[in-house]
Amino acid sequence: QRAEPESRTLHLAREIWARADRADAAVAAHPYAIRKKITHAAGAGRTSASGRVVGQHVDCIVVPLRTLDGELVGVEIINPEGAKQTFGRKGVLVLGNDLDPTLPTFVVEGWATAVHTLNVYDWNACAVFAGGKGRLDQVARELDRRHPGREIIVCREADA
């Protein structure tokens, strides 16, 4: 498998993630998290960021995007209205219990969906935020390759 080229905005993604407040209270108090009924950080952070899609100097939730090996390759920022923009490149965020091979692994489109899926299982399952509907199958295949025999469930949203 060939390595993907480094994104021109990876340095910005790393800088945004480095300054993000990752405290549960900070993330839970963001308007998007409140609207989505998310009550803790769930792997995300919060900081001011600027972008063509989200606006200038906007209070954003910051979702780290990593390889399945854990390397930070980008961030998705979400403004209070729910507009999303990626810096760096697409990656995944693994949440919940990924150590127990008997638990299901859900591959989902968005961060909020991952949080709500895990809430149903009292966080005793694994949810992998794939970074968009176009990446669901690719991420599921890679998880299956890495973890043969695990139950991997692809969760498509209604608009998919």
Solvent accessible surface area in square Angstrom, and as a share of the most:
residue,aa,sasa,rsa
1,Q,210,0.93
2,R,193,0.70
3,A,94,0.73
4,E,89,0.40
5,P,108,0.68
6,E,128,0.57
7,S,30,0.20
8,R,219,0.80
9,T,49,0.28
10,L,10,0.05
11,H,132,0.59
12,L,57,0.28
13,A,0,0.00
14,R,105,0.38
15,E,80,0.36
16,I,3,0.01
17,W,21,0.07
18,A,79,0.61
19,R,109,0.40
20,A,10,0.08
21,D,70,0.36
22,R,117,0.43
23,A,53,0.41
24,D,79,0.41
25,A,79,0.61
26,A,22,0.17
27,V,0,0.00
28,A,23,0.18
29,A,55,0.43
30,H,0,0.00
31,P,58,0.37
32,Y,8,0.03
33,A,0,0.00
34,I,107,0.55
35,R,123,0.45
36,K,78,0.33
37,K,156,0.66
38,I,3,0.02
39,T,109,0.63
40,H,52,0.23
41,A,7,0.06
42,A,7,0.05
43,G,37,0.36
44,A,1,0.01
45,G,0,0.00
46,R,52,0.19
47,T,20,0.11
48,S,54,0.35
49,A,3,0.03
50,S,37,0.24
51,G,8,0.08
52,R,211,0.77
53,V,67,0.38
54,V,8,0.04
55,G,27,0.26
56,Q,121,0.54
57,H,152,0.68
58,V,29,0.17
59,D,51,0.27
60,C,0,0.00
61,I,0,0.00
62,V,0,0.00
63,V,0,0.00
64,P,2,0.01
65,L,1,0.01
66,R,70,0.26
67,T,35,0.21
68,L,46,0.23
69,D,114,0.59
70,G,38,0.37
71,E,98,0.44
72,L,26,0.13
73,V,6,0.03
74,G,0,0.00
75,V,0,0.00
76,E,11,0.05
77,I,0,0.00
78,I,1,0.01
79,N,10,0.05
80,P,26,0.17
81,E,132,0.59
82,G,17,0.17
83,A,35,0.27
84,K,90,0.38
85,Q,25,0.11
86,T,42,0.24
87,F,15,0.06
88,G,14,0.13
89,R,63,0.23
90,K,79,0.33
91,G,4,0.04
92,V,7,0.04
93,L,12,0.06
94,V,54,0.31
95,L,14,0.07
96,G,34,0.33
97,N,45,0.23
98,D,59,0.30
99,L,153,0.76
100,D,51,0.26
101,P,81,0.51
102,T,115,0.67
103,L,30,0.15
104,P,20,0.13
105,T,5,0.03
106,F,14,0.06
107,V,0,0.00
108,V,0,0.00
109,E,33,0.15
110,G,14,0.13
111,W,3,0.01
112,A,11,0.08
113,T,42,0.24
114,A,0,0.00
115,V,1,0.00
116,H,68,0.31
117,T,23,0.13
118,L,0,0.00
119,N,64,0.33
120,V,119,0.68
121,Y,92,0.35
122,D,126,0.65
123,W,70,0.25
124,N,81,0.42
125,A,0,0.00
126,C,4,0.02
127,A,0,0.00
128,V,1,0.00
129,F,2,0.01
130,A,0,0.00
131,G,3,0.03
132,G,22,0.21
133,K,98,0.41
134,G,75,0.72
135,R,43,0.16
136,L,0,0.00
137,D,62,0.32
138,Q,90,0.40
139,V,6,0.04
140,A,13,0.10
141,R,159,0.58
142,E,35,0.16
143,L,10,0.05
144,D,73,0.38
145,R,157,0.57
146,R,85,0.31
147,H,67,0.30
148,P,107,0.68
149,G,83,0.80
150,R,39,0.14
151,E,102,0.46
152,I,39,0.20
153,I,60,0.30
154,V,47,0.27
155,C,37,0.22
156,R,132,0.48
157,E,61,0.28
158,A,118,0.92
159,D,102,0.53
160,A,72,0.56
